[in-house]
Amino acid sequence: MYNIGYCKICKQGLLEIVKDKLTKKIFICCDECEAEWNNPEDALKGINGTRNKHGEIEYPTIEDILREKWSVSINEHHN
């Protein structure tokens, strides 16, 4: 699993990189408060977040994530 840092909203959750199982869209989701962001820049600033916009999630591969061409540091973690 991969993340980009800690949530600015709840101040405790990891900003995980996840993928919607149905649409395959990759987005950011806090593992504690479940806030969601379409891009990592907004997630790291704590702006433009939503909840329940996306459906059931799965974890993308590093190859899936790199295809997004995001300009952020990506950290690997294990639950």
C-alpha positions in Angstrom: 0.0 0.0 0.0 1.1 3.5 -0.7 0.5 6.9 0.9 1.5 10.6 0.4 1.6 11.7 4.1 -0.8 12.6 6.9 -4.3 14.1 6.7 -4.6 17.8 7.3 -8.3 17.3 8.2 -8.2 14.8 11.1 -4.5 15.2 11.8 -4.0 11.5 12.4 -4.9 9.4 9.3 -2.6 8.4 6.4 -3.4 9.8 3.0 -3.6 6.5 1.1 -3.5 6.1 -2.6 -6.5 4.0 -3.5 -8.5 2.9 -6.6 -12.3 2.8 -7.1 -13.1 -0.9 -7.9 -15.8 0.0 -10.4 -14.3 3.0 -12.3 -10.6 2.2 -11.7 -10.1 5.9 -10.9 -7.1 6.4 -8.6 -7.6 9.0 -5.8 -6.4 9.9 -2.3 -8.4 8.7 0.8 -7.6 9.2 4.5 -7.6 5.9 6.3 -9.1 7.5 9.4 -11.7 10.2 8.5 -12.3 8.8 5.0 -12.0 12.2 3.3 -11.3 11.8 -0.4 -9.4 13.9 -2.9 -9.1 13.6 -6.7 -5.5 14.8 -6.6 -2.6 14.7 -4.1 -2.0 18.5 -4.1 -5.4 19.2 -2.7 -5.1 16.3 -0.2 -1.8 17.6 1.1 -3.3 21.1 1.5 -6.5 19.7 3.1 -8.8 21.5 0.5 -11.6 20.4 -1.8 -12.1 17.1 0.0 -15.3 15.0 -0.4 -16.8 12.0 1.3 -18.6 9.0 -0.3 -18.0 10.3 -3.8 -16.3 7.0 -4.8 -17.4 3.4 -4.3 -15.6 0.4 -2.8 -11.8 0.7 -3.0 -8.9 -1.5 -3.7 -5.2 -0.8 -3.6 -3.4 0.1 -6.9 0.0 -1.2 -7.9 2.9 1.1 -8.0 2.7 0.9 -11.8 -0.9 2.2 -11.7 0.2 5.1 -9.4 3.1 6.1 -11.5 0.9 6.3 -14.6 -0.9 9.2 -12.9 2.3 11.3 -13.1 1.7 12.9 -9.8 4.5 15.3 -8.6 4.5 14.1 -4.9 6.6 11.8 -2.8 5.0 8.3 -2.5 5.6 6.3 0.6 5.1 2.5 1.0 3.4 1.2 4.2 2.0 -2.0 5.6 -1.2 -2.3 7.7 
